[in-house]
Amino acid sequence: GYRRSGIMYLCDTPEELARYEAWMEHARNYQLDTKIIGSAEVSALMPGASRTWAGALHTPSDGKAEPQIGAPAIAGAAQRNGAVILQHCAVRGIETAGGRVCGVVTEKGRIPCQSVLLAGGAWSRLFCGNLGGNLGIELPQLKVLASVMRTERLDGGPETSATGTGFGFRKRLDGGYNVADRGGNIFELVPDAFRLLRDYLPLQRMQSGGTSIRLGGRFLAEARMPRKWALDAPSPFEQVRTLDPVPSGRVLDGAKARIQAAFPVFRNMVVAESWGGYMDVTPDAVPVISAVDALPGFFIATGFSGHGFGIGPGAGRLAAELVTGEPTVVDPAPFRLSRFAEGQGRQPYPLAI
């Protein structure tokens, strides 16, 4: 489902445009075709809009794909190259011998191995805290609820993916659109929020209210969830097979109203489905793709902060190279787990997110 259609960050004011111009200084080192465009060029690329914008950050070569097609295709390619994929099989923990990994314990039995890669998304922090019995590995990561909806086929809308104040969209292969509110994420207060408060304060300040905070049933659910468990007993990952949170109707209603105001064609949209998901967010909004120094043979790829599907293929390559000891495609240092202990992982990277 991959195709290139470009992506655009729409700016309401010259001040917002100036912030993206500052971000461009960080992007110049990576040979991107990202550029700042003016109001007239935005209008040409956003046909049917009922308003104008001050300008936009535009990356013409950016692409999009369909997770429902892409994920199974990647899994199938892995199987054709010798991978064995076990579904509906929770991993309870890691076994060690001589101070390094020697196996994985699953609910269905033990798998001997010398290397393990944890790519557990929002579950990764909980898993790390139980490693090796008393060998807890500190991984600063919290969950943020994102809500999305998809429409039935809708003709006449923009082809370029875009996000603006209070809405974001991309056109799907089936002719419908995925619609969300880029700034409408919800952070549900949980006990880990207080444990990691110092780490996340800079990120919360940078977002300037873009993520709302909610206290609800999730607090008690996680307070009651075991943080330590024996490997011969059921784990929390068997009790909750899939994190499938309820999307926020308030957030989606707001996104719908704003996209309909900006693009009259969306006034005819029919919502086919809506869903919620937990993003695994690190204090600096940069993923951890790293060996774990405290446990040789153990590697982590998590904390993608809402960008996992887009950068997944490249992140997978880097993770595979770290595990196998091959030369890496990029410098892995910015993604190392130890940056947080070193005090370098608390300042959010100035990403256009």
Disulfide bonds with the S-S distance in Angstrom:
none
